[in-house]
């Protein structure tokens, strides 16, 4: 009869912080900083046209479900994969491909012109450049914050003062 050693083998090094062994016992996203289940997940993109296009796609999918279409049927009718559709709804894709958007709209019978207006393909929505800062005090502050010769402590003080003033 052969004896088998069932004792755990000692590790040559302690597990690193990003190893699966180390993290398996940790609670992930504990506390309020991880969000709650009741909060809506913010859109991934901050580009307003992408967020609006995501809402447009959600509305089109809701109407398709009301007509009895499943996501598989939507895939078949449009030729657009569900992963792409869901990325659109979550506003994760900043530049949707024109061919896929057109196929999606034609497959579900929604107006293509609406999608092209939202995405700015028809030229109706031109992005506007931000207004330049003309106040000389603000320009002086920006110059100080961008100057490599100004100490980090002074930059921190300037930023803290600006945050304090913005709250009032």
N, C-alpha and C positions, 0 to 999 in steps of 0.2 A: 504494500500500500504506500502510495506517494503522498507526501505532505505538501500542501499548497499554502504558501504564505499569503494571507488575506489582509495583512496590515497595509494601511495606505502608504504609498511611496512618498518619501519626502521630496519636495520640490527643490531644484538646485537654486532657484531664485524665487523671491516672493512674486505673486502675480502682479502684473502691471495694472494701473488704474483703468485701462481701457480693455482689459481682457474679459471674456465672458465669465470666467470662473470668479473673478473678483466682483463683478456687477450683479451676479445672479441673485444675491441676497439683499441688494439695495432696493429701497422703495424709490420708484421713479416719479418725478414730477410731484413730489410732496409739497404741499403748501399752496398758497394763493398765486404764487408766481407762475405755476403751471396752468392756471386757468381753472374754471369749473365746468362741469358738464352743461350747465344752463346757459353759459355765454355762447353767443354766436362766434364762429371762427371767422376772424377777419380775412378779407380777400388777400391773396398772395401779392397781387400787383397793386401799386398805388396809382397806376395810370387809369384815369377815369374812363377812357374809352374801352379798356380791357374789362373793367368792372361792369360797365354797362352792357358789353357784349356777353359777359357771363350771365347777367340777369336775363338778357334776351334768349339765350340758349336754355336757361332754366324754364322760362315761360313756354318756349316751344316744346320742351320735354313734358311739361305738365299737361299741355294741350294734347300731346300725342298719347299720354297715358289715359286721359279722359276719353280718347277715341278708341281705347283698348289696345294700344300698341305697347309692347314690352321693349326693353332696351335692345334685345336681340333683333326684334323686327325693325327698330330704328336703324340698327347697324346694317341690316340687309337692304333697307330702302335707300339709305344715304351713301353707303360705302365708306362711312367714317367709323373708325373703331371707338368702342366705348371709353377706352382710356383717354383718347383725344377729347371726346365729348365731355367727360368729367373734368379734365384739365381746363377746358373752356369755362365750365360752370364755376370752378374754383378760382378763376382768373389767374391761372399759372402760366399761360402762354401769352407773352406780350405781343407776338406777331403771328396770328393765325394764318395758315396758308389759304390763299384765295380759292384754290380749287376745292379744298375740303369744305370751306364755308359755303361756297356755291352749291356743292353736292348736298350738304346738309339741308340748306334752305329748299332746294328743289325737291329733295326726297320727302320732306315733311310738308311741303306746300306752304311754306311761310315766305313772305316777301323778301326777295334778295336785296331790294333797295334799302330796306330798313337796316339790315346787317351792314351794307356798304356805307350807309350814312353814319352808323355808330362807329365803325372802324375808320372812317375818314377816307374811304377809297374814292368817293365821288367828288372830292375836293370841296365839299360844303363846310367842313370843319378844319380850319387851319390852326395849328398850335400857335399860341402866342408866346412871345419871349417875355421873361420876367422884366419888370421895370427896373432900370438901373438905380442904384442907391445914389441919391444926389445930396443928401444931407452931409455937410463937411465933417460933423462930429462922428457920424457913423463910419465915414470913410477913414477917419483917423483911427478909430477903434479897430476896424478891419485890417488896416496897415500894421498896427501893433500886434494883432493876433497872428498875422502871417509873417512877421519879421522873425528870422531865426536868431537874431541878437537879443531879443527880449526873453527874459528868464521864464521858466515854466511856472514859477510861483506867481509872477505878475500876470501871466495869461490866465491862470486859475482864478485869481482875484477878479480879473475883468469879467470872466465868464460867470462867476458867482454873483457879481453885482448885476450883470445883465439879467440873469435868471430871477433875481430878487425884484428888479424893476418890472419885469414882464408879468410877474404874479400880481402886482398892484393894480 
